């Protein structure tokens, strides 16, 4: 009869690898709920200006804010959704009207808007984004930049029906 015992080291390594894989989310049982909605971030609504105009670019540009908008549950991309963007930049404070602008998502639910370089405010380089529209709950995001020298920042929305 063949020896089917495993050395202790093999069992420990296999158990650890299985636990790590499960914790990483790569092996997850099917979920009935699907994709969870994005929660509003603390401080995201600071200096929000409802109804900022849709613009081709905010100020002189040089920095890119981009991301995606999807529906909670099935994750379907949401075209034509209004995303407002504002920040403290080299050209103005986040409370200034000229530091605000909005854009619409494309057919794939993606958005991209050029704006001046974001600079630290209150010790952190960050942007502000808001989903504003009908049909879904409003969401405010305040993502931090890894470095004030970064020239782009991404933010992703998963929207819950209103």
Residue pairs with C-beta under 8 A, 6 or more apart in sequence:
6 14
21 27
22 28
33 73
34 72
34 73
34 74
34 75
35 70
35 71
35 72
35 73
35 74
35 75
35 158
36 72
36 158
37 72
37 137
37 139
37 158
37 159
37 160
38 139
38 141
38 156
38 157
38 158
38 159
39 139
40 138
40 139
40 140
40 141
41 140
41 141
41 142
41 143
42 142
43 142
44 128
44 129
44 130
44 139
44 140
44 141
44 142
45 128
45 130
45 140
46 94
46 128
46 142
47 86
47 94
47 95
47 128
48 84
48 86
48 128
48 130
48 140
49 84
49 86
49 97
49 100
50 132
51 132
52 84
52 86
52 97
52 100
52 101
52 102
53 101
53 102
54 82
54 101
54 102
54 103
54 104
55 101
55 102
55 103
55 113
57 101
57 113
57 114
57 115
58 85
58 86
58 89
58 98
58 99
58 100
58 101
58 113
58 114
58 115
58 116
59 89
59 91
59 92
59 98
59 99
59 115
59 116
60 91
60 116
61 114
61 115
61 116
62 114
62 115
62 116
62 117
62 151
63 89
63 114
63 115
63 116
63 117
63 118
63 151
63 152
63 153
64 112
64 113
64 114
64 115
64 151
64 152
64 153
65 85
65 87
65 112
65 113
65 114
65 115
65 127
65 129
65 152
65 153
65 154
65 155
66 110
66 111
66 112
66 113
66 152
66 153
66 154
66 155
67 83
67 110
67 111
67 129
67 154
67 155
67 156
67 157
68 77
68 105
68 108
68 109
68 110
68 111
68 156
68 157
69 77
69 78
69 81
69 83
69 105
69 109
69 110
69 111
69 131
69 156
69 157
69 159
70 76
70 77
70 78
70 109
70 156
70 157
70 158
70 159
71 77
71 78
71 136
71 158
71 159
71 161
72 158
72 159
72 160
72 161
75 158
76 109
77 105
77 107
77 108
77 109
77 110
78 105
78 109
78 136
78 159
79 105
79 106
79 107
79 108
79 109
80 104
80 105
81 104
81 105
81 109
81 111
81 131
81 133
81 136
81 157
81 159
82 102
82 103
82 104
82 131
82 132
82 133
83 102
83 103
83 104
83 105
83 111
83 113
83 129
83 130
83 131
83 132
83 157
84 100
84 101
84 102
84 129
84 130
84 132
85 100
85 101
85 102
85 103
85 113
85 115
85 127
85 128
85 129
86 94
86 99
86 100
86 101
86 127
86 128
87 94
87 99
87 115
87 118
87 121
87 126
87 127
87 128
88 94
88 99
88 118
88 119
88 120
88 121
89 99
89 115
89 116
89 117
89 118
89 119
90 116
90 117
90 119
91 98
91 99
91 116
92 98
92 99
92 116
93 99
93 121
94 121
94 128
101 113
101 115
102 132
103 111
103 112
103 113
104 111
105 111
117 151
118 125
118 126
118 127
118 145
118 148
118 150
118 153
119 125
119 148
120 148
124 144
124 145
125 144
125 145
125 147
125 148
125 150
126 142
126 143
126 144
126 145
127 141
127 142
127 143
127 145
127 153
127 155
128 140
128 141
128 142
129 140
129 141
129 143
129 155
129 157
130 138
130 139
130 140
130 141
131 138
131 139
131 157
131 159
132 138
134 162
135 161
135 162
136 159
136 160
136 161
136 162
137 159
137 160
137 161
137 162
139 157
139 159
141 155
141 157
143 153
143 154
143 155
145 153
